[in-house]
Amino acid sequence: MSYESTVPRRLVHRAAAAEVLLTDWCRTDADTFACAVQWPRGHSLYGAQSGRFHPLLVAETIRQCGILIAHVGYAVPMGHAFLMQRLRWMCDPDGLFWADGPLQSIALIEITELTRRPDGTIRMRVDVRLERDGRQFAAGSGWLRCVTPAVYQRLRRQPGDHDRGAARAVPPATPATVGRELIRDVVVGPTDDDGVRMLRVVKEHPILFDHPLDHVPGMLVFEAMHQVAVAEHEGAATAITASEASFPAFLELNQPCRIVVDRPAPDALAMRFLQGGRVAVHGTVTVTPPSRATAPRHLSRLVSADAPIPHR
């Protein structure tokens, strides 16, 4: 596997070459693949924290692997829209340590639950294991729905769609309280009297909106969950070791979105993104203090096609 240059930008749905994390790929069996992955040390959004690479690079890598393999492995046309139905990941924070140079790893990928409908819709589950120097340090699964342009247009014309007026601008939370340095990178507002935050959508953001979109991208949701988790721990040094999100509805750009947080366990946060009277996204984040941040158990369960999928 080569790390000399990235795969073509269009194959991972990125406009900027600097945002492409995959450098090579190969098919290893009928429904298994491998990708070469390279993370830059100085990413402008997912920069290193406390000597470790940012954990959301795991989520973005899974996202790019799924899109790439759908195109090159299953001939999904370039014009299809890719809808993130659900994505989950976990990592061993000790596997994210900074080294001399970019982090180079291998993504081992298995495709299951593949279906094709007469209208051109393709669904698949993408299981990914990330190995560094032969040791697994992260894993995750993504559920994709790939639809034709015609199907996508029908989905976006349904009642309650995106053609409403512009939402009021949301003031940013103080960057340091959500683990950020730049206001540009803050995607949540301060808490209100009920402890609820508003989602802050900055459509000019060069990474989260690397290319034009008519809805809030999934990676912005994961960033918001990450920032809320940091804020809920009041700036204490923490390691986010796992997260997952499900997307039952489109999260619209121009409608207010409230983020409601519950704490089902001391090390877990559950979040609901409420918009237009419904839950558009729900997810969880696992937060571990560095003193207890050890390798998560059962990483392999995330990539087993037979593993039970918890429902929330």
VMD Tcl script that draws the C-alpha trace (Angstrom):
set ca {
  {0.00 0.00 0.00}
  {1.32 3.42 -0.95}
  {1.25 6.69 1.00}
  {2.80 8.77 -1.79}
  {-0.37 10.60 -2.89}
  {-4.04 10.73 -2.02}
  {-6.87 9.00 -3.82}
  {-8.81 11.34 -6.13}
  {-10.80 13.93 -4.17}
  {-14.06 13.09 -5.89}
  {-13.93 9.51 -4.58}
  {-14.28 10.69 -0.96}
  {-16.51 13.70 -1.71}
  {-13.97 16.35 -0.77}
  {-13.17 19.53 -2.69}
  {-9.80 20.22 -1.07}
  {-6.96 17.75 -1.55}
  {-5.73 18.58 1.96}
  {-8.92 17.03 3.40}
  {-8.38 13.62 1.77}
  {-7.12 11.10 4.35}
  {-6.91 8.01 2.12}
  {-3.89 7.36 -0.11}
  {-4.45 3.90 -1.59}
  {-6.86 0.97 -1.62}
  {-7.14 -2.65 -2.71}
  {-9.75 -5.40 -2.71}
  {-8.81 -8.35 -0.51}
  {-11.90 -10.54 -1.10}
  {-15.39 -10.22 -2.55}
  {-16.58 -7.83 0.16}
  {-13.41 -6.93 2.03}
  {-10.94 -4.16 1.28}
  {-7.92 -2.36 2.67}
  {-7.11 1.34 2.51}
  {-3.92 3.21 3.32}
  {-4.67 6.12 5.68}
  {-2.52 9.12 6.49}
  {-3.41 11.75 9.10}
  {-1.55 15.08 9.06}
  {-0.12 16.31 12.34}
  {-1.22 19.89 11.69}
  {-4.83 19.56 10.52}
  {-6.52 22.96 10.77}
  {-9.62 21.58 12.54}
  {-8.63 18.18 13.90}
  {-5.26 19.19 15.29}
  {-3.37 17.24 17.93}
  {-4.51 17.50 21.54}
  {-2.26 16.69 24.51}
  {0.21 14.88 22.29}
  {-2.46 12.78 20.54}
  {-4.18 12.99 17.20}
  {-7.76 14.26 17.35}
  {-10.21 11.35 17.82}
  {-12.68 12.70 15.27}
  {-10.15 11.78 12.59}
  {-11.38 8.23 13.25}
  {-14.94 9.22 12.31}
  {-13.83 11.11 9.20}
  {-11.69 8.16 8.12}
  {-14.67 5.80 8.41}
  {-16.77 8.25 6.42}
  {-14.19 8.46 3.63}
  {-13.66 4.69 3.55}
  {-17.37 4.08 3.08}
  {-17.70 6.57 0.24}
  {-14.56 5.37 -1.54}
  {-15.46 1.69 -1.38}
  {-19.03 2.35 -2.51}
  {-17.67 4.02 -5.64}
  {-14.71 1.79 -6.50}
  {-15.94 -1.50 -5.07}
  {-19.64 -1.43 -5.94}
  {-19.82 1.00 -8.86}
  {-22.06 3.54 -7.14}
  {-22.22 6.39 -9.69}
  {-20.57 9.69 -8.86}
  {-23.88 11.54 -9.16}
  {-25.53 9.61 -6.31}
  {-26.15 11.36 -3.00}
  {-24.72 9.64 0.09}
  {-26.84 9.83 3.24}
  {-25.28 8.98 6.59}
  {-27.89 6.87 8.40}
  {-25.75 6.01 11.40}
  {-22.09 6.07 12.35}
  {-20.28 4.83 15.43}
  {-16.62 4.64 16.38}
  {-14.31 3.98 19.31}
  {-10.58 4.25 19.84}
  {-7.74 3.55 22.21}
  {-6.40 7.04 23.02}
  {-2.93 5.59 23.53}
  {-3.01 4.56 19.87}
  {-3.44 8.20 18.83}
  {-0.10 9.37 20.21}
  {1.89 11.82 18.14}
  {4.89 10.45 16.28}
  {7.63 11.96 14.14}
  {5.56 12.73 11.07}
  {2.00 11.96 9.98}
  {0.18 8.94 11.37}
  {0.10 6.18 8.77}
  {-2.28 3.29 9.26}
  {-4.20 0.60 7.41}
  {-8.00 0.48 7.35}
  {-9.41 -3.04 7.06}
  {-12.94 -2.84 5.68}
  {-15.83 -5.28 5.39}
  {-19.09 -4.56 3.58}
  {-22.27 -6.27 4.80}
  {-26.04 -5.72 4.62}
  {-25.72 -4.70 0.96}
  {-29.04 -4.14 -0.82}
  {-29.99 -2.64 -4.18}
  {-33.49 -1.39 -5.00}
  {-35.09 -0.98 -8.43}
  {-35.07 2.82 -8.04}
  {-31.26 2.79 -7.83}
  {-31.01 3.13 -4.04}
  {-28.10 1.22 -2.52}
  {-27.68 0.53 1.19}
  {-24.64 -0.93 2.90}
  {-22.96 -1.33 6.24}
  {-19.27 -0.47 6.35}
  {-17.19 -1.99 9.17}
  {-13.71 -0.54 9.60}
  {-10.71 -1.52 11.75}
  {-7.71 0.81 11.91}
  {-4.29 -0.71 12.52}
  {-1.08 1.14 13.29}
  {2.18 -0.82 13.18}
  {0.11 -4.02 13.17}
  {-1.91 -3.07 16.26}
  {-5.60 -2.19 16.16}
  {-6.25 1.19 17.76}
  {-9.70 2.15 16.47}
  {-12.81 0.65 14.92}
  {-16.21 1.72 13.76}
  {-19.22 1.09 11.58}
  {-21.22 3.24 9.22}
  {-24.57 2.68 7.55}
  {-24.89 4.36 4.15}
  {-27.81 5.01 1.89}
  {-26.85 5.99 -1.66}
  {-29.66 7.46 -3.78}
  {-30.01 8.74 -7.33}
  {-30.35 12.49 -7.94}
  {-34.06 12.00 -8.70}
  {-34.70 10.14 -5.43}
  {-32.73 12.75 -3.49}
  {-34.80 15.56 -4.97}
  {-38.00 13.76 -3.95}
  {-36.68 13.34 -0.41}
  {-35.89 17.04 -0.17}
  {-39.33 18.07 -1.44}
  {-41.21 16.28 1.33}
  {-43.25 18.30 3.86}
  {-41.10 20.02 6.43}
  {-38.18 20.32 4.04}
  {-35.42 22.88 3.85}
  {-37.07 25.76 1.99}
  {-37.90 27.85 5.04}
  {-36.50 31.24 5.97}
  {-33.07 31.78 7.45}
  {-32.61 30.91 11.11}
  {-31.40 33.52 13.57}
  {-27.63 33.55 14.00}
  {-26.45 31.67 17.09}
  {-23.74 33.35 19.19}
  {-20.75 31.08 19.83}
  {-19.85 29.55 23.15}
  {-16.53 30.76 24.50}
  {-14.01 28.73 22.45}
  {-11.91 27.56 25.40}
  {-14.96 26.08 27.14}
  {-15.61 23.72 24.21}
  {-12.02 22.79 23.49}
  {-11.46 25.22 20.64}
  {-9.19 28.20 20.03}
  {-10.98 29.92 17.15}
  {-14.54 31.26 17.15}
  {-14.78 30.01 13.57}
  {-14.53 26.43 14.82}
  {-17.22 26.72 17.52}
  {-20.42 24.94 16.42}
  {-22.51 25.28 19.60}
  {-23.88 28.23 21.53}
  {-23.74 28.86 25.27}
  {-26.20 27.07 27.56}
  {-29.52 28.73 28.31}
  {-31.30 28.72 31.67}
  {-32.45 25.13 31.05}
  {-28.96 23.89 30.20}
  {-29.82 23.58 26.50}
  {-27.50 24.72 23.72}
  {-28.25 25.77 20.17}
  {-26.42 24.29 17.21}
  {-24.30 26.91 15.46}
  {-23.96 26.39 11.71}
  {-21.15 28.29 10.01}
  {-21.70 27.60 6.32}
  {-18.46 29.38 5.45}
  {-16.36 26.91 7.45}
  {-13.62 25.61 5.12}
  {-13.54 22.07 6.56}
  {-17.07 21.26 7.74}
  {-18.46 22.80 4.53}
  {-15.64 21.77 2.24}
  {-18.22 21.64 -0.57}
  {-21.79 23.02 -0.92}
  {-24.51 21.17 1.00}
  {-28.24 21.72 1.48}
  {-28.26 20.21 4.99}
  {-26.04 20.01 8.06}
  {-23.26 17.46 7.45}
  {-22.80 14.52 9.78}
  {-19.27 15.54 10.73}
  {-20.57 18.87 12.04}
  {-22.90 16.91 14.31}
  {-20.00 14.84 15.64}
  {-18.02 18.03 16.21}
  {-20.96 19.53 18.12}
  {-21.25 16.42 20.29}
  {-17.52 16.56 20.98}
  {-17.71 20.24 21.99}
  {-20.70 19.68 24.25}
  {-18.91 16.79 25.95}
  {-15.86 18.97 26.63}
  {-18.08 21.76 27.98}
  {-20.06 19.39 30.21}
  {-16.80 18.39 31.86}
  {-16.07 22.08 32.49}
  {-12.83 22.16 30.56}
  {-11.27 19.27 32.49}
  {-8.73 17.26 30.52}
  {-10.67 14.34 29.08}
  {-10.27 11.74 26.37}
  {-13.27 11.09 24.16}
  {-12.96 7.40 23.36}
  {-16.23 6.61 21.57}
  {-19.21 8.24 19.93}
  {-22.15 7.33 17.77}
  {-25.00 9.15 16.07}
  {-28.15 8.19 14.20}
  {-29.82 10.49 11.68}
  {-33.57 9.76 11.40}
  {-34.17 13.07 9.59}
  {-32.28 15.73 7.68}
  {-30.83 18.42 9.93}
  {-31.64 21.64 8.11}
  {-29.27 24.56 7.69}
  {-31.77 27.34 8.21}
  {-33.90 26.13 11.10}
  {-33.05 26.47 14.80}
  {-31.73 23.30 16.41}
  {-31.65 22.67 20.16}
  {-29.17 20.23 21.71}
  {-30.56 18.51 24.80}
  {-28.09 16.57 26.94}
  {-28.69 13.71 29.38}
  {-26.12 11.81 31.44}
  {-27.09 8.09 31.54}
  {-23.75 7.17 33.15}
  {-20.82 9.07 34.71}
  {-18.69 8.57 31.61}
  {-21.45 8.91 29.00}
  {-23.53 11.71 27.53}
  {-26.66 11.21 25.44}
  {-27.70 14.03 23.11}
  {-30.76 14.86 21.07}
  {-30.77 17.42 18.28}
  {-34.31 18.82 18.18}
  {-35.52 20.70 15.12}
  {-39.01 21.49 13.90}
  {-40.66 19.55 16.72}
  {-38.82 16.29 16.07}
  {-35.56 14.53 16.90}
  {-33.41 14.95 13.80}
  {-30.30 13.34 15.34}
  {-29.59 11.40 18.51}
  {-26.28 10.10 19.75}
  {-23.91 9.34 22.60}
  {-20.37 10.25 23.60}
  {-18.09 8.32 25.95}
  {-15.65 10.49 27.90}
  {-12.77 9.07 29.91}
  {-10.32 11.00 32.11}
  {-6.75 10.46 30.86}
  {-5.79 8.63 34.06}
  {-8.36 5.96 33.17}
  {-8.05 6.11 29.39}
  {-7.09 2.57 28.51}
  {-7.78 0.51 25.44}
  {-11.55 0.06 25.02}
  {-12.66 -3.52 25.43}
  {-14.10 -5.48 22.54}
  {-13.02 -3.16 19.74}
  {-13.57 -6.09 17.41}
  {-17.26 -6.21 18.26}
  {-17.80 -3.01 16.32}
  {-16.61 -4.69 13.15}
  {-18.32 -8.04 13.53}
  {-21.26 -8.47 11.20}
  {-22.84 -10.72 13.83}
  {-22.48 -8.29 16.72}
  {-25.78 -7.09 18.20}
  {-26.60 -3.49 17.42}
  {-27.87 -1.62 20.48}
  {-30.96 0.52 19.97}
  {-31.53 3.76 21.85}
}
mol new
graphics top color blue
foreach p $ca { graphics top sphere $p radius 0.5 }
foreach p [lrange $ca 0 end-1] q [lrange $ca 1 end] { graphics top cylinder $p $q radius 0.2 }
display resetview
